């Protein structure tokens, strides 16, 4: 299925996310708790997401399953993201997974890494209206 989805986008693997994660780990928090505060800059497939050269995204596992058949199958698949206000578009590779939809606290349907933000003409932090689809 490749039905485009209109949703909110947020960002991940920003400098602020990295600092928050590292500070949580320094305080002795578990990875699970540290991820609630920030990001370690590595996607679930091992990719370096905290960078500016390759646009990357994270999707909820339900979207990965609907579009690609599962989280494993979604690895490095391409997603087209169009930001509504600016009208800019980027194609990202899937490099990470978000929590299950029922556990997403900010209401977003996609997370974008720093390279994707640059390609869209955005700066962190964001919460923007986008349309996403398989590329």
N, CA, C and O atoms as CSV, one atom per row, in Angstrom:
chain,resi,resn,atom,element,x,y,z
A,1,UNK,N,N,0.846,-1.177,0.000
A,1,UNK,CA,C,0.000,0.000,0.000
A,1,UNK,C,C,0.888,1.236,0.000
A,1,UNK,O,O,1.910,1.269,0.686
A,2,UNK,N,N,0.502,2.256,-0.769
A,2,UNK,CA,C,1.274,3.494,-0.799
A,2,UNK,C,C,0.348,4.694,-0.721
A,2,UNK,O,O,0.479,5.633,-1.507
A,3,UNK,N,N,-0.570,4.673,0.204
A,3,UNK,CA,C,-1.439,5.817,0.395
A,3,UNK,C,C,-0.657,6.915,1.089
A,3,UNK,O,O,-0.133,6.692,2.180
A,4,UNK,N,N,-0.561,8.108,0.483
A,4,UNK,CA,C,0.136,9.207,1.163
A,4,UNK,C,C,-0.525,9.499,2.509
A,4,UNK,O,O,-1.738,9.357,2.666
A,5,UNK,N,N,0.286,9.905,3.464
A,5,UNK,CA,C,-0.188,10.198,4.813
A,5,UNK,C,C,0.124,11.653,5.132
A,5,UNK,O,O,1.272,12.085,5.025
A,6,UNK,N,N,-0.901,12.410,5.524
A,6,UNK,CA,C,-0.686,13.755,6.041
A,6,UNK,C,C,-0.513,13.630,7.543
A,6,UNK,O,O,-1.353,13.051,8.232
A,7,UNK,N,N,0.593,14.183,8.046
A,7,UNK,CA,C,0.886,14.050,9.469
A,7,UNK,C,C,1.805,15.184,9.915
A,7,UNK,O,O,2.201,16.031,9.114
A,8,UNK,N,N,2.129,15.186,11.181
A,8,UNK,CA,C,3.123,16.108,11.718
A,8,UNK,C,C,4.485,15.443,11.662
A,8,UNK,O,O,4.610,14.233,11.848
A,9,UNK,N,N,5.501,16.249,11.403
A,9,UNK,CA,C,6.884,15.774,11.436
A,9,UNK,C,C,7.607,16.459,12.582
A,9,UNK,O,O,7.397,17.641,12.856
A,10,UNK,N,N,8.458,15.696,13.243
A,10,UNK,CA,C,9.370,16.240,14.245
A,10,UNK,C,C,10.779,15.839,13.823
A,10,UNK,O,O,10.967,15.155,12.817
A,11,UNK,N,N,11.757,16.269,14.598
A,11,UNK,CA,C,13.127,15.921,14.240
A,11,UNK,C,C,13.776,15.099,15.341
A,11,UNK,O,O,13.343,15.119,16.493
A,12,UNK,N,N,14.830,14.372,14.961
A,12,UNK,CA,C,15.581,13.551,15.895
A,12,UNK,C,C,17.060,13.636,15.546
A,12,UNK,O,O,17.426,14.086,14.461
A,13,UNK,N,N,17.899,13.203,16.464
A,13,UNK,CA,C,19.350,13.164,16.283
A,13,UNK,C,C,19.954,14.560,16.147
A,13,UNK,O,O,21.011,14.725,15.538
A,14,UNK,N,N,19.286,15.562,16.713
A,14,UNK,CA,C,19.846,16.912,16.729
A,14,UNK,C,C,20.902,17.001,17.823
A,14,UNK,O,O,21.024,16.108,18.662
A,15,UNK,N,N,21.658,18.089,17.801
A,15,UNK,CA,C,22.669,18.292,18.826
A,15,UNK,C,C,22.037,18.304,20.223
A,15,UNK,O,O,22.594,17.739,21.164
A,16,UNK,N,N,20.887,18.942,20.352
A,16,UNK,CA,C,20.194,18.978,21.645
A,16,UNK,C,C,19.780,17.569,22.080
A,16,UNK,O,O,19.899,17.225,23.255
A,17,UNK,N,N,19.294,16.752,21.138
A,17,UNK,CA,C,18.923,15.360,21.444
A,17,UNK,C,C,20.133,14.562,21.929
A,17,UNK,O,O,20.045,13.810,22.900
A,18,UNK,N,N,21.258,14.736,21.245
A,18,UNK,CA,C,22.471,14.011,21.616
A,18,UNK,C,C,22.929,14.397,23.019
A,18,UNK,O,O,23.287,13.536,23.823
A,19,UNK,N,N,22.916,15.692,23.302
A,19,UNK,CA,C,23.323,16.163,24.637
A,19,UNK,C,C,22.404,15.613,25.719
A,19,UNK,O,O,22.874,15.163,26.763
A,20,UNK,N,N,21.093,15.646,25.476
A,20,UNK,CA,C,20.136,15.157,26.469
A,20,UNK,C,C,20.351,13.675,26.745
A,20,UNK,O,O,20.315,13.249,27.899
A,21,UNK,N,N,20.573,12.889,25.701
A,21,UNK,CA,C,20.813,11.458,25.861
A,21,UNK,C,C,22.102,11.223,26.661
A,21,UNK,O,O,22.123,10.434,27.605
A,22,UNK,N,N,23.171,11.917,26.270
A,22,UNK,CA,C,24.455,11.738,26.956
A,22,UNK,C,C,24.369,12.154,28.423
A,22,UNK,O,O,24.942,11.487,29.285
A,23,UNK,N,N,23.673,13.232,28.713
A,23,UNK,CA,C,23.514,13.668,30.106
A,23,UNK,C,C,22.727,12.643,30.910
A,23,UNK,O,O,23.053,12.386,32.069
A,24,UNK,N,N,21.712,12.063,30.321
A,24,UNK,CA,C,20.927,11.036,31.010
A,24,UNK,C,C,21.790,9.812,31.309
A,24,UNK,O,O,21.706,9.241,32.396
A,25,UNK,N,N,22.614,9.412,30.349
A,25,UNK,CA,C,23.487,8.252,30.567
A,25,UNK,C,C,24.520,8.553,31.652
A,25,UNK,O,O,24.840,7.675,32.454
A,26,UNK,N,N,25.050,9.784,31.690
A,26,UNK,CA,C,26.016,10.176,32.725
A,26,UNK,C,C,25.395,10.092,34.116
A,26,UNK,O,O,26.089,9.833,35.099
A,27,UNK,N,N,24.091,10.313,34.189
A,27,UNK,CA,C,23.374,10.232,35.465
A,27,UNK,C,C,23.023,8.791,35.834
A,27,UNK,O,O,22.434,8.537,36.885
A,28,UNK,N,N,23.392,7.851,34.959
A,28,UNK,CA,C,23.147,6.442,35.255
A,28,UNK,C,C,21.811,5.907,34.781
A,28,UNK,O,O,21.435,4.795,35.150
A,29,UNK,N,N,21.084,6.663,33.977
A,29,UNK,CA,C,19.799,6.184,33.481
A,29,UNK,C,C,19.998,5.066,32.464
A,29,UNK,O,O,21.016,5.012,31.774
A,30,UNK,N,N,19.028,4.189,32.380
A,30,UNK,CA,C,19.057,3.098,31.401
A,30,UNK,C,C,18.902,3.674,29.994
A,30,UNK,O,O,18.497,4.825,29.832
A,31,UNK,N,N,19.223,2.877,28.988
A,31,UNK,CA,C,19.022,3.316,27.607
A,31,UNK,C,C,17.568,3.698,27.366
A,31,UNK,O,O,17.284,4.717,26.737
A,32,UNK,N,N,16.652,2.883,27.866
A,32,UNK,CA,C,15.225,3.141,27.658
A,32,UNK,C,C,14.837,4.514,28.202
A,32,UNK,O,O,14.146,5.278,27.528
A,33,UNK,N,N,15.277,4.825,29.411
A,33,UNK,CA,C,14.938,6.122,30.003
A,33,UNK,C,C,15.680,7.261,29.309
A,33,UNK,O,O,15.128,8.348,29.137
A,34,UNK,N,N,16.922,7.019,28.912
A,34,UNK,CA,C,17.690,8.051,28.209
A,34,UNK,C,C,17.044,8.388,26.870
A,34,UNK,O,O,17.057,9.546,26.452
A,35,UNK,N,N,16.473,7.379,26.185
A,35,UNK,CA,C,15.807,7.623,24.909
A,35,UNK,C,C,14.528,8.442,25.079
A,35,UNK,O,O,14.078,9.084,24.130
A,36,UNK,N,N,13.947,8.428,26.260
A,36,UNK,CA,C,12.775,9.263,26.511
A,36,UNK,C,C,13.154,10.735,26.579
A,36,UNK,O,O,12.302,11.607,26.414
A,37,UNK,N,N,14.437,11.012,26.824
A,37,UNK,CA,C,14.920,12.385,26.959
A,37,UNK,C,C,15.682,12.888,25.740
A,37,UNK,O,O,15.749,14.095,25.505
A,38,UNK,N,N,16.257,11.970,24.962
A,38,UNK,CA,C,17.085,12.382,23.835
A,38,UNK,C,C,17.329,11.244,22.876
A,38,UNK,O,O,16.545,10.298,22.800
A,39,UNK,N,N,18.436,11.342,22.134
A,39,UNK,CA,C,18.750,10.365,21.090
A,39,UNK,C,C,20.247,10.109,21.089
A,39,UNK,O,O,21.037,11.008,21.375
A,40,UNK,N,N,20.637,8.875,20.766
A,40,UNK,CA,C,22.063,8.533,20.749
A,40,UNK,C,C,22.716,8.740,19.382
A,40,UNK,O,O,23.921,8.532,19.240
A,41,UNK,N,N,21.943,9.145,18.382
A,41,UNK,CA,C,22.511,9.420,17.066
A,41,UNK,C,C,22.704,8.200,16.187
A,41,UNK,O,O,23.295,8.300,15.112
A,42,UNK,N,N,22.215,7.049,16.625
A,42,UNK,CA,C,22.291,5.802,15.843
A,42,UNK,C,C,20.879,5.281,15.627
A,42,UNK,O,O,20.079,5.225,16.560
A,43,UNK,N,N,20.581,4.904,14.397
A,43,UNK,CA,C,19.276,4.341,14.096
A,43,UNK,C,C,19.186,2.883,14.502
A,43,UNK,O,O,20.184,2.278,14.894
A,44,UNK,N,N,18.008,2.329,14.409
A,44,UNK,CA,C,17.793,0.940,14.830
A,44,UNK,C,C,18.510,-0.063,13.932
A,44,UNK,O,O,18.655,-1.227,14.302
A,45,UNK,N,N,18.958,0.375,12.755
A,45,UNK,CA,C,19.714,-0.502,11.855
A,45,UNK,C,C,21.217,-0.257,11.961
A,45,UNK,O,O,21.995,-0.847,11.213
A,46,UNK,N,N,21.633,0.619,12.895
A,46,UNK,CA,C,23.045,0.907,13.110
A,46,UNK,C,C,23.581,2.112,12.360
A,46,UNK,O,O,24.765,2.429,12.478
A,47,UNK,N,N,22.743,2.793,11.591
A,47,UNK,CA,C,23.186,3.952,10.816
A,47,UNK,C,C,23.447,5.162,11.712
A,47,UNK,O,O,22.776,5.354,12.726
A,48,UNK,N,N,24.427,5.969,11.324
A,48,UNK,CA,C,24.680,7.243,11.988
A,48,UNK,C,C,23.632,8.228,11.475
A,48,UNK,O,O,23.692,8.664,10.325
A,49,UNK,N,N,22.682,8.572,12.324
A,49,UNK,CA,C,21.595,9.462,11.929
A,49,UNK,C,C,21.902,10.923,12.225
A,49,UNK,O,O,21.314,11.815,11.613
A,50,UNK,N,N,22.803,11.174,13.146
A,50,UNK,CA,C,23.162,12.539,13.549
A,50,UNK,C,C,24.223,13.082,12.599
A,50,UNK,O,O,25.395,13.194,12.960
A,51,UNK,N,N,23.801,13.416,11.382
A,51,UNK,CA,C,24.729,13.913,10.365
A,51,UNK,C,C,23.971,14.770,9.369
A,51,UNK,O,O,22.741,14.819,9.379
A,52,UNK,N,N,24.732,15.452,8.496
A,52,UNK,CA,C,24.136,16.403,7.564
A,52,UNK,C,C,24.231,15.991,6.098
A,52,UNK,O,O,23.860,16.779,5.229
A,53,UNK,N,N,24.712,14.790,5.789
A,53,UNK,CA,C,24.922,14.425,4.393
A,53,UNK,C,C,23.867,13.511,3.790
A,53,UNK,O,O,23.683,13.532,2.573
A,54,UNK,N,N,23.169,12.714,4.583
A,54,UNK,CA,C,22.176,11.786,4.041
A,54,UNK,C,C,20.837,11.999,4.740
A,54,UNK,O,O,20.725,11.734,5.937
A,55,UNK,N,N,19.821,12.472,4.022
A,55,UNK,CA,C,18.501,12.624,4.640
A,55,UNK,C,C,17.949,11.265,5.089
A,55,UNK,O,O,17.884,10.311,4.313
A,56,UNK,N,N,17.564,11.211,6.340
A,56,UNK,CA,C,17.055,9.981,6.941
A,56,UNK,C,C,15.795,10.288,7.735
A,56,UNK,O,O,15.542,11.427,8.125
A,57,UNK,N,N,15.012,9.241,7.963
A,57,UNK,CA,C,13.798,9.399,8.747
A,57,UNK,C,C,13.559,8.176,9.616
A,57,UNK,O,O,14.192,7.132,9.462
A,58,UNK,N,N,12.630,8.350,10.524
A,58,UNK,CA,C,12.129,7.263,11.360
A,58,UNK,C,C,10.614,7.258,11.226
A,58,UNK,O,O,9.980,8.312,11.176
A,59,UNK,N,N,10.045,6.072,11.169
A,59,UNK,CA,C,8.597,5.901,11.059
A,59,UNK,C,C,8.099,4.991,12.170
A,59,UNK,O,O,8.868,4.192,12.703
A,60,UNK,N,N,6.825,5.099,12.528
A,60,UNK,CA,C,6.253,4.132,13.462
A,60,UNK,C,C,6.272,2.733,12.830
A,60,UNK,O,O,6.175,2.612,11.609
A,61,UNK,N,N,6.392,1.696,13.631
A,61,UNK,CA,C,6.428,0.339,13.080
A,61,UNK,C,C,5.180,-0.023,12.289
A,61,UNK,O,O,5.249,-0.829,11.360
A,62,UNK,N,N,4.046,0.558,12.642
A,62,UNK,CA,C,2.818,0.263,11.906
A,62,UNK,C,C,2.913,0.765,10.452
A,62,UNK,O,O,2.466,0.085,9.528
A,63,UNK,N,N,3.492,1.948,10.261
A,63,UNK,CA,C,3.656,2.476,8.907
A,63,UNK,C,C,4.642,1.618,8.131
A,63,UNK,O,O,4.432,1.338,6.950
A,64,UNK,N,N,5.722,1.199,8.793
A,64,UNK,CA,C,6.702,0.325,8.138
A,64,UNK,C,C,6.042,-0.970,7.679
A,64,UNK,O,O,6.314,-1.458,6.582
A,65,UNK,N,N,5.191,-1.514,8.509
A,65,UNK,CA,C,4.510,-2.771,8.169
A,65,UNK,C,C,3.495,-2.553,7.050
A,65,UNK,O,O,3.423,-3.355,6.118
A,66,UNK,N,N,2.720,-1.491,7.130
A,66,UNK,CA,C,1.722,-1.206,6.094
A,66,UNK,C,C,2.374,-0.992,4.729
A,66,UNK,O,O,1.864,-1.479,3.720
A,67,UNK,N,N,3.486,-0.276,4.689
A,67,UNK,CA,C,4.112,0.076,3.416
A,67,UNK,C,C,5.099,-0.965,2.900
A,67,UNK,O,O,5.194,-1.186,1.693
A,68,UNK,N,N,5.843,-1.615,3.818
A,68,UNK,CA,C,6.956,-2.467,3.387
A,68,UNK,C,C,6.880,-3.910,3.884
A,68,UNK,O,O,7.701,-4.736,3.485
A,69,UNK,N,N,5.922,-4.228,4.737
A,69,UNK,CA,C,5.772,-5.588,5.222
A,69,UNK,C,C,6.387,-5.844,6.583
A,69,UNK,O,O,6.236,-6.943,7.117
A,70,UNK,N,N,7.079,-4.869,7.169
A,70,UNK,CA,C,7.656,-5.036,8.497
A,70,UNK,C,C,8.812,-4.080,8.730
A,70,UNK,O,O,9.260,-3.386,7.817
A,71,UNK,N,N,9.286,-4.056,9.966
A,71,UNK,CA,C,10.396,-3.177,10.345
A,71,UNK,C,C,11.683,-3.608,9.645
A,71,UNK,O,O,12.423,-2.761,9.144
A,72,UNK,N,N,11.960,-4.909,9.604
A,72,UNK,CA,C,13.172,-5.396,8.918
A,72,UNK,C,C,13.150,-5.046,7.437
A,72,UNK,O,O,14.155,-4.604,6.880
A,73,UNK,N,N,12.010,-5.245,6.809
A,73,UNK,CA,C,11.887,-4.995,5.380
A,73,UNK,C,C,11.982,-3.503,5.039
A,73,UNK,O,O,12.316,-3.150,3.908
A,74,UNK,N,N,11.694,-2.632,6.002
A,74,UNK,CA,C,11.706,-1.181,5.763
A,74,UNK,C,C,13.115,-0.593,5.767
A,74,UNK,O,O,13.302,0.556,5.367
A,75,UNK,N,N,14.105,-1.360,6.211
A,75,UNK,CA,C,15.482,-0.853,6.302
A,75,UNK,C,C,15.923,-0.238,4.977
A,75,UNK,O,O,15.933,-0.892,3.934
A,76,UNK,N,N,16.290,1.048,5.054
A,76,UNK,CA,C,16.843,1.819,3.936
A,76,UNK,C,C,15.891,2.014,2.764
A,76,UNK,O,O,16.314,2.421,1.682
A,77,UNK,N,N,14.609,1.728,2.970
A,77,UNK,CA,C,13.628,2.050,1.934
A,77,UNK,C,C,13.469,3.571,1.890
A,77,UNK,O,O,13.825,4.274,2.836
A,78,UNK,N,N,12.936,4.055,0.793
A,78,UNK,CA,C,12.876,5.499,0.576
A,78,UNK,C,C,11.476,6.052,0.844
A,78,UNK,O,O,10.464,5.445,0.495
A,79,UNK,N,N,11.459,7.230,1.478
A,79,UNK,CA,C,10.215,7.914,1.818
A,79,UNK,C,C,10.296,9.352,1.314
A,79,UNK,O,O,11.260,10.068,1.583
A,80,UNK,N,N,9.272,9.753,0.584
A,80,UNK,CA,C,9.186,11.144,0.107
A,80,UNK,C,C,8.446,11.963,1.154
A,80,UNK,O,O,7.378,11.574,1.628
A,81,UNK,N,N,9.034,13.107,1.510
A,81,UNK,CA,C,8.455,13.996,2.514
A,81,UNK,C,C,8.268,15.369,1.880
A,81,UNK,O,O,9.223,15.955,1.369
A,82,UNK,N,N,7.049,15.879,1.912
A,82,UNK,CA,C,6.772,17.223,1.421
A,82,UNK,C,C,6.268,18.072,2.574
A,82,UNK,O,O,5.264,17.751,3.209
A,83,UNK,N,N,6.979,19.158,2.835
A,83,UNK,CA,C,6.599,20.094,3.896
A,83,UNK,C,C,5.578,21.061,3.313
A,83,UNK,O,O,5.810,21.640,2.252
A,84,UNK,N,N,4.447,21.242,3.999
A,84,UNK,CA,C,3.330,21.981,3.431
A,84,UNK,C,C,3.567,23.486,3.319
A,84,UNK,O,O,3.281,24.070,2.273
A,85,UNK,N,N,4.074,24.117,4.352
A,85,UNK,CA,C,4.191,25.583,4.361
A,85,UNK,C,C,5.189,26.091,3.319
A,85,UNK,O,O,4.896,27.040,2.592
A,86,UNK,N,N,6.360,25.466,3.244
A,86,UNK,CA,C,7.395,25.895,2.301
A,86,UNK,C,C,7.244,25.239,0.930
A,86,UNK,O,O,7.744,25.757,-0.068
A,87,UNK,N,N,6.560,24.107,0.883
A,87,UNK,CA,C,6.411,23.372,-0.372
A,87,UNK,C,C,7.658,22.618,-0.790
A,87,UNK,O,O,7.786,22.225,-1.949
A,88,UNK,N,N,8.580,22.412,0.143
A,88,UNK,CA,C,9.828,21.714,-0.167
A,88,UNK,C,C,9.643,20.210,0.004
A,88,UNK,O,O,8.795,19.752,0.770
A,89,UNK,N,N,10.463,19.452,-0.735
A,89,UNK,CA,C,10.377,17.990,-0.732
A,89,UNK,C,C,11.766,17.398,-0.596
A,89,UNK,O,O,12.742,17.942,-1.113
A,90,UNK,N,N,11.844,16.275,0.108
A,90,UNK,CA,C,13.093,15.521,0.226
A,90,UNK,C,C,12.741,14.039,0.198
A,90,UNK,O,O,11.664,13.638,0.638
A,91,UNK,N,N,13.653,13.238,-0.321
A,91,UNK,CA,C,13.522,11.780,-0.233
A,91,UNK,C,C,14.524,11.310,0.813
A,91,UNK,O,O,15.723,11.568,0.709
A,92,UNK,N,N,14.012,10.621,1.812
A,92,UNK,CA,C,14.820,10.124,2.937
A,92,UNK,C,C,14.907,8.602,2.871
A,92,UNK,O,O,14.047,7.941,2.288
A,93,UNK,N,N,15.955,8.060,3.477
A,93,UNK,CA,C,15.977,6.616,3.697
A,93,UNK,C,C,15.547,6.348,5.133
A,93,UNK,O,O,15.831,7.127,6.042
A,94,UNK,N,N,14.865,5.242,5.312
A,94,UNK,CA,C,14.442,4.864,6.661
A,94,UNK,C,C,15.647,4.297,7.397
A,94,UNK,O,O,16.230,3.295,6.983
A,95,UNK,N,N,16.013,4.955,8.501
A,95,UNK,CA,C,17.192,4.562,9.263
A,95,UNK,C,C,16.867,4.275,10.726
A,95,UNK,O,O,17.736,3.843,11.483
A,96,UNK,N,N,15.626,4.512,11.123
A,96,UNK,CA,C,15.274,4.309,12.528
A,96,UNK,C,C,13.774,4.069,12.617
A,96,UNK,O,O,13.035,4.284,11.656
A,97,UNK,N,N,13.346,3.627,13.774
A,97,UNK,CA,C,11.922,3.420,14.007
A,97,UNK,C,C,11.476,4.267,15.172
A,97,UNK,O,O,12.216,4.476,16.133
A,98,UNK,N,N,10.273,4.743,15.075
A,98,UNK,CA,C,9.642,5.494,16.151
A,98,UNK,C,C,8.926,4.505,17.069
A,98,UNK,O,O,8.856,3.315,16.763
A,99,UNK,N,N,8.401,4.985,18.179
A,99,UNK,CA,C,7.559,4.112,19.002
A,99,UNK,C,C,6.279,3.725,18.242
A,99,UNK,O,O,5.954,4.315,17.212
A,100,UNK,N,N,5.584,2.754,18.754
A,100,UNK,CA,C,4.273,2.412,18.209
A,100,UNK,C,C,3.386,3.651,18.277
A,100,UNK,O,O,3.535,4.477,19.177
A,101,UNK,N,N,2.474,3.778,17.334
A,101,UNK,CA,C,1.620,4.975,17.253
A,101,UNK,C,C,0.959,5.311,18.584
A,101,UNK,O,O,0.899,6.479,18.970
A,102,UNK,N,N,0.465,4.302,19.284
A,102,UNK,CA,C,-0.244,4.569,20.548
A,102,UNK,C,C,0.681,5.150,21.617
A,102,UNK,O,O,0.208,5.725,22.597
A,103,UNK,N,N,2.003,5.003,21.437
A,103,UNK,CA,C,2.962,5.495,22.426
A,103,UNK,C,C,3.656,6.796,22.024
A,103,UNK,O,O,4.512,7.290,22.758
A,104,UNK,N,N,3.298,7.350,20.875
A,104,UNK,CA,C,3.919,8.606,20.431
A,104,UNK,C,C,3.266,9.757,21.180
A,104,UNK,O,O,2.055,9.960,21.097
A,105,UNK,N,N,4.075,10.502,21.905
A,105,UNK,CA,C,3.548,11.550,22.786
A,105,UNK,C,C,3.387,12.904,22.104
A,105,UNK,O,O,2.606,13.734,22.570
A,106,UNK,N,N,4.121,13.150,20.995
A,106,UNK,CA,C,4.054,14.469,20.361
A,106,UNK,C,C,3.096,14.517,19.172
A,106,UNK,O,O,2.972,15.557,18.524
A,107,UNK,N,N,2.419,13.407,18.875
A,107,UNK,CA,C,1.441,13.372,17.801
A,107,UNK,C,C,2.019,13.295,16.397
A,107,UNK,O,O,1.281,13.439,15.422
A,108,UNK,N,N,3.316,13.073,16.271
A,108,UNK,CA,C,3.962,13.072,14.957
A,108,UNK,C,C,3.949,11.690,14.316
A,108,UNK,O,O,3.911,10.665,14.996
A,109,UNK,N,N,3.980,11.694,12.970
A,109,UNK,CA,C,3.978,10.449,12.210
A,109,UNK,C,C,5.293,10.148,11.533
A,109,UNK,O,O,5.441,9.095,10.912
A,110,UNK,N,N,6.265,11.063,11.642
A,110,UNK,CA,C,7.592,10.854,11.081
A,110,UNK,C,C,8.575,11.728,11.834
A,110,UNK,O,O,8.245,12.838,12.253
A,111,UNK,N,N,9.779,11.221,12.002
A,111,UNK,CA,C,10.897,11.983,12.555
A,111,UNK,C,C,11.930,12.157,11.454
A,111,UNK,O,O,12.185,11.228,10.687
A,112,UNK,N,N,12.526,13.343,11.370
A,112,UNK,CA,C,13.505,13.661,10.343
A,112,UNK,C,C,14.860,13.978,10.976
A,112,UNK,O,O,14.929,14.651,12.004
A,113,UNK,N,N,15.929,13.491,10.357
A,113,UNK,CA,C,17.265,13.753,10.888
A,113,UNK,C,C,17.749,15.133,10.423
A,113,UNK,O,O,17.084,15.774,9.609
A,114,UNK,N,N,18.906,15.599,10.933
A,114,UNK,CA,C,19.401,16.929,10.561
A,114,UNK,C,C,19.577,17.128,9.053
A,114,UNK,O,O,19.291,18.216,8.554
A,115,UNK,N,N,20.031,16.128,8.322
A,115,UNK,CA,C,20.213,16.269,6.870
A,115,UNK,C,C,18.872,16.482,6.163
A,115,UNK,O,O,18.789,17.265,5.217
A,116,UNK,N,N,17.837,15.799,6.611
A,116,UNK,CA,C,16.510,15.984,6.019
A,116,UNK,C,C,15.993,17.392,6.298
A,116,UNK,O,O,15.376,18.010,5.431
A,117,UNK,N,N,16.243,17.899,7.504
A,117,UNK,CA,C,15.810,19.265,7.824
A,117,UNK,C,C,16.478,20.275,6.906
A,117,UNK,O,O,15.820,21.172,6.378
A,118,UNK,N,N,17.782,20.132,6.715
A,118,UNK,CA,C,18.516,21.047,5.842
A,118,UNK,C,C,17.935,21.003,4.429
A,118,UNK,O,O,17.724,22.047,3.812
A,119,UNK,N,N,17.678,19.800,3.917
A,119,UNK,CA,C,17.136,19.657,2.566
A,119,UNK,C,C,15.759,20.314,2.429
A,119,UNK,O,O,15.400,20.787,1.351
A,120,UNK,N,N,14.998,20.343,3.515
A,120,UNK,CA,C,13.668,20.954,3.499
A,120,UNK,C,C,13.699,22.449,3.818
A,120,UNK,O,O,12.676,23.128,3.729
A,121,UNK,N,N,14.877,22.959,4.189
A,121,UNK,CA,C,14.989,24.370,4.555
A,121,UNK,C,C,14.497,24.675,5.947
A,121,UNK,O,O,14.022,25.779,6.215
A,122,UNK,N,N,14.608,23.694,6.847
A,122,UNK,CA,C,14.127,23.830,8.225
A,122,UNK,C,C,15.282,23.765,9.221
A,122,UNK,O,O,16.366,23.272,8.907
A,123,UNK,N,N,15.028,24.271,10.429
A,123,UNK,CA,C,15.997,24.195,11.523
A,123,UNK,C,C,15.325,23.589,12.742
A,123,UNK,O,O,14.154,23.847,13.018
A,124,UNK,N,N,16.081,22.783,13.463
A,124,UNK,CA,C,15.588,22.129,14.673
A,124,UNK,C,C,15.367,23.173,15.770
A,124,UNK,O,O,16.111,24.150,15.850
A,125,UNK,N,N,14.370,22.979,16.600
A,125,UNK,CA,C,13.385,21.891,16.634
A,125,UNK,C,C,12.198,22.209,15.721
A,125,UNK,O,O,11.888,23.375,15.477
A,126,UNK,N,N,11.548,21.172,15.226
A,126,UNK,CA,C,10.387,21.366,14.352
A,126,UNK,C,C,9.201,20.534,14.809
A,126,UNK,O,O,9.345,19.546,15.530
A,127,UNK,N,N,8.055,20.952,14.377
A,127,UNK,CA,C,6.810,20.192,14.418
A,127,UNK,C,C,5.987,20.793,13.281
A,127,UNK,O,O,5.291,21.791,13.467
A,128,UNK,N,N,6.073,20.175,12.099
A,128,UNK,CA,C,5.534,20.746,10.877
A,128,UNK,C,C,4.575,19.789,10.189
A,128,UNK,O,O,4.691,18.571,10.323
A,129,UNK,N,N,3.632,20.351,9.455
A,129,UNK,CA,C,2.707,19.553,8.643
A,129,UNK,C,C,3.411,19.078,7.383
A,129,UNK,O,O,4.009,19.871,6.656
A,130,UNK,N,N,3.334,17.783,7.132
A,130,UNK,CA,C,3.976,17.176,5.966
A,130,UNK,C,C,3.043,16.134,5.359
A,130,UNK,O,O,2.074,15.698,5.981
A,131,UNK,N,N,3.361,15.753,4.138
A,131,UNK,CA,C,2.762,14.576,3.510
A,131,UNK,C,C,3.898,13.615,3.222
A,131,UNK,O,O,4.928,14.003,2.670
A,132,UNK,N,N,3.706,12.358,3.599
A,132,UNK,CA,C,4.733,11.340,3.374
A,132,UNK,C,C,4.154,10.234,2.499
A,132,UNK,O,O,2.961,9.933,2.543
A,133,UNK,N,N,5.048,9.634,1.696
A,133,UNK,CA,C,4.649,8.505,0.860
A,133,UNK,C,C,5.889,7.690,0.511
A,133,UNK,O,O,7.014,8.165,0.662
A,134,UNK,N,N,5.681,6.476,0.050
A,134,UNK,CA,C,6.797,5.675,-0.458
A,134,UNK,C,C,7.358,6.379,-1.679
A,134,UNK,O,O,6.607,6.873,-2.520
A,135,UNK,N,N,8.680,6.425,-1.775
A,135,UNK,CA,C,9.310,7.101,-2.935
A,135,UNK,C,C,9.603,6.100,-4.036
A,135,UNK,O,O,10.129,6.473,-5.085
